[in-house]
Amino acid sequence: MEIKSFSRTEGDINLSTERKGWQEAHLSQQTLEVLEEDSRYFLHQSMSTPCMNVITNAEGIYIEDMDGRKFMDFHGNSVHQVGYKNRFVIDAVKKQLDDLPFLPRRYTSPIAVQLAEKLVELTPGNLNKVLLTPGGTSAIGLALKLARKATGKFKTISTWDSFHGASLDAISVGGEGVFRNQMGPLLPGTEHLMPFNSYRCIFGNGADSERKSLDYLEYVLQREEDVGAIIMEPIRSTDVQIPPKSYFQRLRQLCDQYGVLLILDEIPTAFGRTGTMFVHEHYDIVPDIVVIGKGFGGGVFPMAGIIAREDLDIAQDISLGHYTHEKSSVGCAAALATIEFIENNRLLAHATRMGAFLEQRLTEMMDRHEIIGDVRVKGMLAGIELVTSRLTKDRAIEATEKVMYRCMERGLSFKVSNGNVITLVPPLITTQSQLEQALFIIEDVIAEISSVKTT
């Protein structure tokens, strides 16, 4: 099957010869048989089935496969802020299973109220209302419905290359071809801008690029009177694109000026990933709705939701969600324990320190290796962009995939985004020594790949 360019935008793919070669060289017959059975019964889709490997255990920062190999997991689907098999979270879940394993709709419980109160306490401004869902994609749906109800406007503006979930409404506002293509008509009124960094290829780096991006947004808002919301990732988590503070401060001003709600999708990045509990804290702004998920459930239970301005509590006559597991008692226990663990163990400060360490080490690595075109770091989220030429910024796609699989051989797992970005998402409990070990593996493999290429 031909691998199209859009297949490489969100993550590494499962169709390449590089993956097949790695599996044949490193997986046992027993593992290959399980993978074959998995492929037989599960529908195939890009980036997952057929799967890469069989995992039988996950603990701390490690995953372990059926053949007994352990990998530092710097991918984790962004759910493992507090590490795998976190005892504090598991104990809270076990207790809740004994007390109240399921909360029927129309009722509440003390644990749900405690979680909502904690979320309101953590968020700035008047973000004082909460609604929970079983997953991030459904939380995006809540935000979109609330924006329509509150504003009476049905149009949204988001960006190309963004990811907001896999349901039809979420891929409509999302901008990833691997999710949208060949899906036919999508949700009407979903308009898109180029991402802020895309203007750099035209206007170069710096404030002029950022200004042009938002100048175009203002142009659209002046002409489109039925835009109800702008939805964006405060940091593009897959390939780690980090807009400057000035970008989001002006974006907030434009939303206020034109009566548009600002929805920030923090599903993969909230709860300490960047050194603050929420990413928007770095920009000194208060969004109208924050969407949360992934790490919210402590790597144990699927949990997501929205935190909204108090004056947006205007939808009592309709059901925004009303999901069967909307106020899951077990999920609420997991989420509350996750937040408490982050606070009790001062993981926000740790993430900030490790972010400074990562930035220094990766900058030094870039100075030593021409194949590294850029590094981007915010807390314990980092992107290493590999290029064939720093001048043209052409993506080193084949080299990046080789780096990933050779790092896997040495016990390090991570995600590849946009075909050429090594995306590092270590658990917040990862120590500096463990980070150093991972960076040593990456640099050693990059040096090896570069040497092969140039000889």
MARROVO-157692 format. One record per residue (C-alpha): residue number from 1; z, y, x. Coordinates in pm, whole numbers, plus 50000, padded with zeros to 5 digits. Layout:
BEGIN
@i NUM; c3 Z; c2 Y; c1 X;
...
This chain:
BEGIN
@i 1; c3 50000; c2 50000; c1 50000;
@i 2; c3 49910; c2 50346; c1 50129;
@i 3; c3 50207; c2 50565; c1 50217;
@i 4; c3 50136; c2 50913; c1 50079;
@i 5; c3 50287; c2 51226; c1 50229;
@i 6; c3 50505; c2 51301; c1 49924;
@i 7; c3 50669; c2 50959; c1 49967;
@i 8; c3 50850; c2 51094; c1 50271;
@i 9; c3 50996; c2 51409; c1 50123;
@i 10; c3 51326; c2 51287; c1 49980;
@i 11; c3 51423; c2 51004; c1 50215;
@i 12; c3 51308; c2 50720; c1 50434;
@i 13; c3 51084; c2 50475; c1 50254;
@i 14; c3 51086; c2 50101; c1 50206;
@i 15; c3 50717; c2 50025; c1 50261;
@i 16; c3 50663; c2 50096; c1 50629;
@i 17; c3 50571; c2 49848; c1 50901;
@i 18; c3 50863; c2 49985; c1 51104;
@i 19; c3 51110; c2 49864; c1 50840;
@i 20; c3 50942; c2 49525; c1 50813;
@i 21; c3 50951; c2 49481; c1 51189;
@i 22; c3 51321; c2 49575; c1 51203;
@i 23; c3 51406; c2 49326; c1 50931;
@i 24; c3 51213; c2 49042; c1 51095;
@i 25; c3 51378; c2 49110; c1 51431;
@i 26; c3 51738; c2 49154; c1 51318;
@i 27; c3 51813; c2 48986; c1 50985;
@i 28; c3 51913; c2 48624; c1 50942;
@i 29; c3 51731; c2 48382; c1 50717;
@i 30; c3 52024; c2 48390; c1 50477;
@i 31; c3 52001; c2 48770; c1 50448;
@i 32; c3 51623; c2 48758; c1 50403;
@i 33; c3 51665; c2 48509; c1 50121;
@i 34; c3 51909; c2 48737; c1 49939;
@i 35; c3 51670; c2 49030; c1 49984;
@i 36; c3 51390; c2 48819; c1 49843;
@i 37; c3 51597; c2 48732; c1 49535;
@i 38; c3 51693; c2 49097; c1 49492;
@i 39; c3 51327; c2 49194; c1 49507;
@i 40; c3 51245; c2 48926; c1 49253;
@i 41; c3 51488; c2 49045; c1 48985;
@i 42; c3 51506; c2 49423; c1 49028;
@i 43; c3 51225; c2 49661; c1 48939;
@i 44; c3 51064; c2 49799; c1 49251;
@i 45; c3 51081; c2 50170; c1 49324;
@i 46; c3 51035; c2 50401; c1 49618;
@i 47; c3 51323; c2 50421; c1 49868;
@i 48; c3 51529; c2 50136; c1 49719;
@i 49; c3 51405; c2 49800; c1 49589;
@i 50; c3 51282; c2 49621; c1 49800;
@i 51; c3 51604; c2 49688; c1 49990;
@i 52; c3 51668; c2 49724; c1 50362;
@i 53; c3 51965; c2 49494; c1 50413;
@i 54; c3 52254; c2 49314; c1 50240;
@i 55; c3 52596; c2 49480; c1 50263;
@i 56; c3 52910; c2 49274; c1 50208;
@i 57; c3 53185; c2 49519; c1 50305;
@i 58; c3 53246; c2 49892; c1 50342;
@i 59; c3 53563; c2 50042; c1 50485;
@i 60; c3 53644; c2 50380; c1 50642;
@i 61; c3 53326; c2 50513; c1 50801;
@i 62; c3 53169; c2 50166; c1 50834;
@i 63; c3 52947; c2 49938; c1 50631;
@i 64; c3 52912; c2 49571; c1 50726;
@i 65; c3 52614; c2 49348; c1 50655;
@i 66; c3 52594; c2 48980; c1 50565;
@i 67; c3 52534; c2 48889; c1 50931;
@i 68; c3 52857; c2 49059; c1 51041;
@i 69; c3 52707; c2 49375; c1 51195;
@i 70; c3 52899; c2 49699; c1 51141;
@i 71; c3 52731; c2 50039; c1 51115;
@i 72; c3 52879; c2 50386; c1 51119;
@i 73; c3 52746; c2 50510; c1 50787;
@i 74; c3 52633; c2 50873; c1 50817;
@i 75; c3 52431; c2 50841; c1 50495;
@i 76; c3 52651; c2 50699; c1 50221;
@i 77; c3 52449; c2 50859; c1 49942;
@i 78; c3 52690; c2 51152; c1 49990;
@i 79; c3 52971; c2 50975; c1 49801;
@i 80; c3 53203; c2 50885; c1 50088;
@i 81; c3 53381; c2 51209; c1 50181;
@i 82; c3 53717; c2 51030; c1 50194;
@i 83; c3 53571; c2 50713; c1 50344;
@i 84; c3 53501; c2 50375; c1 50194;
@i 85; c3 53780; c2 50171; c1 50039;
@i 86; c3 54018; c2 50468; c1 50055;
@i 87; c3 54357; c2 50318; c1 49975;
@i 88; c3 54494; c2 50634; c1 49812;
@i 89; c3 54201; c2 50646; c1 49568;
@i 90; c3 54202; c2 50271; c1 49501;
@i 91; c3 54577; c2 50270; c1 49429;
@i 92; c3 54529; c2 50552; c1 49176;
@i 93; c3 54245; c2 50358; c1 49011;
@i 94; c3 54450; c2 50037; c1 48996;
@i 95; c3 54741; c2 50217; c1 48835;
@i 96; c3 54512; c2 50376; c1 48580;
@i 97; c3 54356; c2 50038; c1 48501;
@i 98; c3 54702; c2 49910; c1 48414;
@i 99; c3 54793; c2 50221; c1 48212;
@i 100; c3 54472; c2 50309; c1 48026;
@i 101; c3 54142; c2 50147; c1 48140;
@i 102; c3 53920; c2 50318; c1 47881;
@i 103; c3 53953; c2 50641; c1 47687;
@i 104; c3 53769; c2 50635; c1 47351;
@i 105; c3 53574; c2 50943; c1 47252;
@i 106; c3 53755; c2 51202; c1 47034;
@i 107; c3 54072; c2 51152; c1 47241;
@i 108; c3 54208; c2 51288; c1 47565;
@i 109; c3 54467; c2 51170; c1 47813;
@i 110; c3 54703; c2 51342; c1 48059;
@i 111; c3 54494; c2 51233; c1 48359;
@i 112; c3 54181; c2 51401; c1 48217;
@i 113; c3 54368; c2 51724; c1 48152;
@i 114; c3 54521; c2 51717; c1 48500;
@i 115; c3 54179; c2 51677; c1 48659;
@i 116; c3 54028; c2 51962; c1 48458;
@i 117; c3 54322; c2 52186; c1 48544;
@i 118; c3 54280; c2 52105; c1 48913;
@i 119; c3 53908; c2 52185; c1 48908;
@i 120; c3 53973; c2 52520; c1 48742;
@i 121; c3 54243; c2 52593; c1 48998;
@i 122; c3 54002; c2 52525; c1 49285;
@i 123; c3 53708; c2 52734; c1 49163;
@i 124; c3 53691; c2 53114; c1 49196;
@i 125; c3 53645; c2 53377; c1 48927;
@i 126; c3 53636; c2 53275; c1 48561;
@i 127; c3 53496; c2 52925; c1 48617;
@i 128; c3 53759; c2 52795; c1 48378;
@i 129; c3 53583; c2 52537; c1 48160;
@i 130; c3 53495; c2 52177; c1 48247;
@i 131; c3 53279; c2 51903; c1 48099;
@i 132; c3 53258; c2 51559; c1 48260;
@i 133; c3 52980; c2 51300; c1 48268;
@i 134; c3 52924; c2 50955; c1 48422;
@i 135; c3 52659; c2 51076; c1 48670;
@i 136; c3 52504; c2 51377; c1 48839;
@i 137; c3 52172; c2 51359; c1 48657;
@i 138; c3 52344; c2 51377; c1 48318;
@i 139; c3 52553; c2 51669; c1 48448;
@i 140; c3 52230; c2 51857; c1 48522;
@i 141; c3 52129; c2 51788; c1 48161;
@i 142; c3 52457; c2 51940; c1 48041;
@i 143; c3 52397; c2 52254; c1 48245;
@i 144; c3 52042; c2 52294; c1 48115;
@i 145; c3 52149; c2 52249; c1 47753;
@i 146; c3 52439; c2 52491; c1 47789;
@i 147; c3 52210; c2 52753; c1 47944;
@i 148; c3 51969; c2 52729; c1 47649;
@i 149; c3 52251; c2 52749; c1 47398;
@i 150; c3 52422; c2 53042; c1 47568;
@i 151; c3 52114; c2 53255; c1 47637;
@i 152; c3 51875; c2 53157; c1 47360;
@i 153; c3 51610; c2 53121; c1 47631;
@i 154; c3 51443; c2 52796; c1 47728;
@i 155; c3 51278; c2 52865; c1 48064;
@i 156; c3 51426; c2 52779; c1 48401;
@i 157; c3 51331; c2 52872; c1 48755;
@i 158; c3 51397; c2 52631; c1 49039;
@i 159; c3 51229; c2 52555; c1 49370;
@i 160; c3 50976; c2 52309; c1 49496;
@i 161; c3 51123; c2 52040; c1 49724;
@i 162; c3 51454; c2 52052; c1 49537;
@i 163; c3 51621; c2 51742; c1 49395;
@i 164; c3 51841; c2 51756; c1 49086;
@i 165; c3 51835; c2 51396; c1 48961;
@i 166; c3 51594; c2 51131; c1 48838;
@i 167; c3 51583; c2 51168; c1 48458;
@i 168; c3 51290; c2 51342; c1 48291;
@i 169; c3 51476; c2 51672; c1 48242;
@i 170; c3 51611; c2 51663; c1 48597;
@i 171; c3 51275; c2 51590; c1 48760;
@i 172; c3 51126; c2 51868; c1 48549;
@i 173; c3 51344; c2 52127; c1 48721;
@i 174; c3 51333; c2 51931; c1 49047;
@i 175; c3 51050; c2 51972; c1 49292;
@i 176; c3 51013; c2 51633; c1 49461;
@i 177; c3 50672; c2 51467; c1 49422;
@i 178; c3 50812; c2 51118; c1 49473;
@i 179; c3 51002; c2 51162; c1 49144;
@i 180; c3 50760; c2 51381; c1 48945;
@i 181; c3 50414; c2 51255; c1 49028;
@i 182; c3 50229; c2 51046; c1 48767;
@i 183; c3 50498; c2 51114; c1 48507;
@i 184; c3 50273; c2 51308; c1 48275;
@i 185; c3 50397; c2 51610; c1 48077;
@i 186; c3 50744; c2 51716; c1 48181;
@i 187; c3 50998; c2 51950; c1 48021;
@i 188; c3 50818; c2 52272; c1 47922;
@i 189; c3 50932; c2 52603; c1 48066;
@i 190; c3 51034; c2 52469; c1 48406;
@i 191; c3 50888; c2 52712; c1 48656;
@i 192; c3 50913; c2 52681; c1 49033;
@i 193; c3 50929; c2 52902; c1 49341;
@i 194; c3 50865; c2 52817; c1 49702;
@i 195; c3 51193; c2 52741; c1 49882;
@i 196; c3 51338; c2 53034; c1 50073;
@i 197; c3 51244; c2 52887; c1 50412;
@i 198; c3 50880; c2 52823; c1 50316;
@i 199; c3 50799; c2 53192; c1 50348;
@i 200; c3 50878; c2 53176; c1 50718;
@i 201; c3 50541; c2 53016; c1 50789;
@i 202; c3 50383; c2 53334; c1 50653;
@i 203; c3 50630; c2 53608; c1 50742;
@i 204; c3 50819; c2 53451; c1 51032;
@i 205; c3 51193; c2 53411; c1 51069;
@i 206; c3 51448; c2 53667; c1 50962;
@i 207; c3 51528; c2 53897; c1 50675;
@i 208; c3 51165; c2 53974; c1 50589;
@i 209; c3 51105; c2 53612; c1 50494;
@i 210; c3 51415; c2 53600; c1 50275;
@i 211; c3 51329; c2 53936; c1 50115;
@i 212; c3 50975; c2 53826; c1 50027;
@i 213; c3 51107; c2 53510; c1 49865;
@i 214; c3 51339; c2 53701; c1 49632;
@i 215; c3 51087; c2 53981; c1 49581;
@i 216; c3 50861; c2 53721; c1 49422;
@i 217; c3 51148; c2 53593; c1 49208;
@i 218; c3 51212; c2 53947; c1 49084;
@i 219; c3 50842; c2 53984; c1 49008;
@i 220; c3 50864; c2 53674; c1 48788;
@i 221; c3 51183; c2 53788; c1 48613;
@i 222; c3 51026; c2 54124; c1 48532;
@i 223; c3 50744; c2 53947; c1 48346;
@i 224; c3 50912; c2 53638; c1 48202;
@i 225; c3 51160; c2 53753; c1 47941;
@i 226; c3 51255; c2 53404; c1 47826;
@i 227; c3 51408; c2 53275; c1 48152;
@i 228; c3 51757; c2 53151; c1 48075;
@i 229; c3 51867; c2 53004; c1 48407;
@i 230; c3 51794; c2 52973; c1 48775;
@i 231; c3 51900; c2 52639; c1 48923;
@i 232; c3 51928; c2 52590; c1 49298;
@i 233; c3 52099; c2 52385; c1 49563;
@i 234; c3 52319; c2 52622; c1 49765;
@i 235; c3 52230; c2 52404; c1 50064;
@i 236; c3 51932; c2 52170; c1 50050;
@i 237; c3 52132; c2 51863; c1 50141;
@i 238; c3 51854; c2 51620; c1 50230;
@i 239; c3 51690; c2 51812; c1 50517;
@i 240; c3 51979; c2 52061; c1 50549;
@i 241; c3 51818; c2 52394; c1 50467;
@i 242; c3 52086; c2 52664; c1 50475;
@i 243; c3 52003; c2 53003; c1 50320;
@i 244; c3 52191; c2 53303; c1 50462;
@i 245; c3 52466; c2 53476; c1 50266;
@i 246; c3 52239; c2 53772; c1 50191;
@i 247; c3 51996; c2 53544; c1 50006;
@i 248; c3 52249; c2 53422; c1 49752;
@i 249; c3 52417; c2 53759; c1 49714;
@i 250; c3 52088; c2 53917; c1 49614;
@i 251; c3 52010; c2 53616; c1 49395;
@i 252; c3 52340; c2 53672; c1 49214;
@i 253; c3 52251; c2 54038; c1 49169;
@i 254; c3 51909; c2 53952; c1 49024;
@i 255; c3 52063; c2 53708; c1 48777;
@i 256; c3 52306; c2 53974; c1 48659;
@i 257; c3 52031; c2 54237; c1 48637;
@i 258; c3 51800; c2 54024; c1 48423;
@i 259; c3 52058; c2 53836; c1 48216;
@i 260; c3 51989; c2 53496; c1 48373;
@i 261; c3 52251; c2 53227; c1 48436;
@i 262; c3 52291; c2 53102; c1 48793;
@i 263; c3 52339; c2 52724; c1 48807;
@i 264; c3 52428; c2 52582; c1 49148;
@i 265; c3 52373; c2 52212; c1 49205;
@i 266; c3 52653; c2 52102; c1 49438;
@i 267; c3 52633; c2 51734; c1 49344;
@i 268; c3 52586; c2 51608; c1 49704;
@i 269; c3 52774; c2 51885; c1 49887;
@i 270; c3 53091; c2 51980; c1 49698;
@i 271; c3 53441; c2 51861; c1 49783;
@i 272; c3 53467; c2 51954; c1 50147;
@i 273; c3 53131; c2 51856; c1 50294;
@i 274; c3 53069; c2 52205; c1 50439;
@i 275; c3 53430; c2 52296; c1 50522;
@i 276; c3 53509; c2 52453; c1 50185;
@i 277; c3 53578; c2 52271; c1 49862;
@i 278; c3 53259; c2 52421; c1 49711;
@i 279; c3 52952; c2 52540; c1 49900;
@i 280; c3 52917; c2 52866; c1 49709;
@i 281; c3 53243; c2 52985; c1 49866;
@i 282; c3 53046; c2 53046; c1 50188;
@i 283; c3 52829; c2 53301; c1 50004;
@i 284; c3 53109; c2 53505; c1 49844;
@i 285; c3 52955; c2 53468; c1 49499;
@i 286; c3 53064; c2 53310; c1 49172;
@i 287; c3 52791; c2 53113; c1 48992;
@i 288; c3 52785; c2 53078; c1 48614;
@i 289; c3 52780; c2 52697; c1 48624;
@i 290; c3 52855; c2 52459; c1 48911;
@i 291; c3 52730; c2 52100; c1 48888;
@i 292; c3 52936; c2 51836; c1 49071;
@i 293; c3 52911; c2 51461; c1 49133;
@i 294; c3 52866; c2 51197; c1 49407;
@i 295; c3 53178; c2 51238; c1 49626;
@i 296; c3 53375; c2 51350; c1 49320;
@i 297; c3 53465; c2 50985; c1 49248;
@i 298; c3 53590; c2 50904; c1 49597;
@i 299; c3 53326; c2 50641; c1 49667;
@i 300; c3 53492; c2 50420; c1 49406;
@i 301; c3 53391; c2 50538; c1 49060;
@i 302; c3 53084; c2 50728; c1 48932;
@i 303; c3 53198; c2 51074; c1 48824;
@i 304; c3 53019; c2 51405; c1 48772;
@i 305; c3 53042; c2 51715; c1 48558;
@i 306; c3 53004; c2 52089; c1 48530;
@i 307; c3 53244; c2 52378; c1 48577;
@i 308; c3 53137; c2 52682; c1 48376;
@i 309; c3 53237; c2 53038; c1 48300;
@i 310; c3 53498; c2 53055; c1 48029;
@i 311; c3 53284; c2 53279; c1 47808;
@i 312; c3 53013; c2 53007; c1 47802;
@i 313; c3 53235; c2 52795; c1 47579;
@i 314; c3 53006; c2 52860; c1 47281;
@i 315; c3 52860; c2 52520; c1 47191;
@i 316; c3 53117; c2 52373; c1 46955;
@i 317; c3 52855; c2 52320; c1 46685;
@i 318; c3 52646; c2 52081; c1 46900;
@i 319; c3 52712; c2 51793; c1 47139;
@i 320; c3 52626; c2 51891; c1 47494;
@i 321; c3 52711; c2 51546; c1 47621;
@i 322; c3 52941; c2 51320; c1 47419;
@i 323; c3 52881; c2 51034; c1 47661;
@i 324; c3 53069; c2 50708; c1 47610;
@i 325; c3 53241; c2 50745; c1 47947;
@i 326; c3 53257; c2 51126; c1 47938;
@i 327; c3 53632; c2 51150; c1 48002;
@i 328; c3 53672; c2 50819; c1 48179;
@i 329; c3 54043; c2 50772; c1 48242;
@i 330; c3 53972; c2 50558; c1 48549;
@i 331; c3 53713; c2 50805; c1 48679;
@i 332; c3 53950; c2 51096; c1 48631;
@i 333; c3 54218; c2 50912; c1 48828;
@i 334; c3 53970; c2 50847; c1 49111;
@i 335; c3 53852; c2 51208; c1 49117;
@i 336; c3 54201; c2 51357; c1 49110;
@i 337; c3 54312; c2 51124; c1 49390;
@i 338; c3 54004; c2 51219; c1 49594;
@i 339; c3 54086; c2 51589; c1 49571;
@i 340; c3 54451; c2 51526; c1 49654;
@i 341; c3 54354; c2 51317; c1 49957;
@i 342; c3 54124; c2 51594; c1 50086;
@i 343; c3 54401; c2 51851; c1 50046;
@i 344; c3 54689; c2 51638; c1 50176;
@i 345; c3 54495; c2 51540; c1 50489;
@i 346; c3 54357; c2 51890; c1 50555;
@i 347; c3 54001; c2 51762; c1 50559;
@i 348; c3 53852; c2 52106; c1 50488;
@i 349; c3 53988; c2 52240; c1 50817;
@i 350; c3 53881; c2 51920; c1 50992;
@i 351; c3 53527; c2 51954; c1 50855;
@i 352; c3 53512; c2 52312; c1 50984;
@i 353; c3 53623; c2 52206; c1 51332;
@i 354; c3 53383; c2 51913; c1 51341;
@i 355; c3 53104; c2 52144; c1 51223;
@i 356; c3 53159; c2 52368; c1 51524;
@i 357; c3 53159; c2 52062; c1 51749;
@i 358; c3 52839; c2 51926; c1 51593;
@i 359; c3 52661; c2 52259; c1 51624;
@i 360; c3 52751; c2 52293; c1 51992;
@i 361; c3 52654; c2 51937; c1 52081;
@i 362; c3 52330; c2 51941; c1 51882;
@i 363; c3 52227; c2 52277; c1 52030;
@i 364; c3 52283; c2 52135; c1 52379;
@i 365; c3 52082; c2 51828; c1 52279;
@i 366; c3 51794; c2 52046; c1 52159;
@i 367; c3 51792; c2 52229; c1 52494;
@i 368; c3 51746; c2 51896; c1 52669;
@i 369; c3 51476; c2 51744; c1 52448;
@i 370; c3 51147; c2 51912; c1 52352;
@i 371; c3 51100; c2 51676; c1 52058;
@i 372; c3 51393; c2 51844; c1 51879;
@i 373; c3 51243; c2 52146; c1 51704;
@i 374; c3 51554; c2 52266; c1 51522;
@i 375; c3 51912; c2 52175; c1 51439;
@i 376; c3 52096; c2 52293; c1 51128;
@i 377; c3 52468; c2 52243; c1 51070;
@i 378; c3 52722; c2 52339; c1 50806;
@i 379; c3 53053; c2 52160; c1 50835;
@i 380; c3 52997; c2 51786; c1 50838;
@i 381; c3 52637; c2 51809; c1 50726;
@i 382; c3 52370; c2 51826; c1 50995;
@i 383; c3 51994; c2 51804; c1 51027;
@i 384; c3 51800; c2 51728; c1 51346;
@i 385; c3 51432; c2 51811; c1 51306;
@i 386; c3 51191; c2 51621; c1 51529;
@i 387; c3 50851; c2 51773; c1 51604;
@i 388; c3 50543; c2 51692; c1 51807;
@i 389; c3 50527; c2 52056; c1 51918;
@i 390; c3 50784; c2 52334; c1 51893;
@i 391; c3 50500; c2 52583; c1 51874;
@i 392; c3 50328; c2 52435; c1 51569;
@i 393; c3 50636; c2 52260; c1 51422;
@i 394; c3 50419; c2 51957; c1 51337;
@i 395; c3 50641; c2 51678; c1 51204;
@i 396; c3 50708; c2 51383; c1 51435;
@i 397; c3 50712; c2 51134; c1 51150;
@i 398; c3 50648; c2 50810; c1 51338;
@i 399; c3 50893; c2 50901; c1 51614;
@i 400; c3 51167; c2 50988; c1 51364;
@i 401; c3 51134; c2 50656; c1 51187;
@i 402; c3 51153; c2 50475; c1 51520;
@i 403; c3 51467; c2 50671; c1 51606;
@i 404; c3 51629; c2 50566; c1 51279;
@i 405; c3 51570; c2 50194; c1 51323;
@i 406; c3 51667; c2 50192; c1 51692;
@i 407; c3 51989; c2 50373; c1 51601;
@i 408; c3 52049; c2 50103; c1 51339;
@i 409; c3 52015; c2 49846; c1 51618;
@i 410; c3 52304; c2 50025; c1 51793;
@i 411; c3 52530; c2 50049; c1 51492;
@i 412; c3 52449; c2 50388; c1 51337;
@i 413; c3 52299; c2 50443; c1 50992;
@i 414; c3 52167; c2 50776; c1 50863;
@i 415; c3 51901; c2 50915; c1 50635;
@i 416; c3 51559; c2 51048; c1 50729;
@i 417; c3 51445; c2 51340; c1 50512;
@i 418; c3 51107; c2 51510; c1 50483;
@i 419; c3 50968; c2 51247; c1 50719;
@i 420; c3 51108; c2 51406; c1 51036;
@i 421; c3 51466; c2 51523; c1 50977;
@i 422; c3 51758; c2 51308; c1 51089;
@i 423; c3 52019; c2 51391; c1 50827;
@i 424; c3 52380; c2 51324; c1 50924;
@i 425; c3 52635; c2 51301; c1 50644;
@i 426; c3 52948; c2 51152; c1 50803;
@i 427; c3 53263; c2 51091; c1 50599;
@i 428; c3 53513; c2 51376; c1 50631;
@i 429; c3 53757; c2 51131; c1 50790;
@i 430; c3 53524; c2 51080; c1 51088;
@i 431; c3 53697; c2 51169; c1 51414;
@i 432; c3 53549; c2 51376; c1 51696;
@i 433; c3 53538; c2 51066; c1 51912;
@i 434; c3 53336; c2 50882; c1 51647;
@i 435; c3 53100; c2 51179; c1 51612;
@i 436; c3 53055; c2 51184; c1 51988;
@i 437; c3 52970; c2 50815; c1 51983;
@i 438; c3 52709; c2 50869; c1 51710;
@i 439; c3 52552; c2 51165; c1 51891;
@i 440; c3 52536; c2 50966; c1 52214;
@i 441; c3 52344; c2 50693; c1 52033;
@i 442; c3 52103; c2 50945; c1 51879;
@i 443; c3 52037; c2 51128; c1 52205;
@i 444; c3 51994; c2 50807; c1 52402;
@i 445; c3 51739; c2 50679; c1 52150;
@i 446; c3 51556; c2 51014; c1 52136;
@i 447; c3 51530; c2 51011; c1 52515;
@i 448; c3 51398; c2 50658; c1 52505;
@i 449; c3 51141; c2 50740; c1 52234;
@i 450; c3 51029; c2 51054; c1 52418;
@i 451; c3 50992; c2 50864; c1 52743;
@i 452; c3 50772; c2 50599; c1 52582;
@i 453; c3 50561; c2 50870; c1 52422;
@i 454; c3 50495; c2 51061; c1 52742;
@i 455; c3 50420; c2 50769; c1 52975;
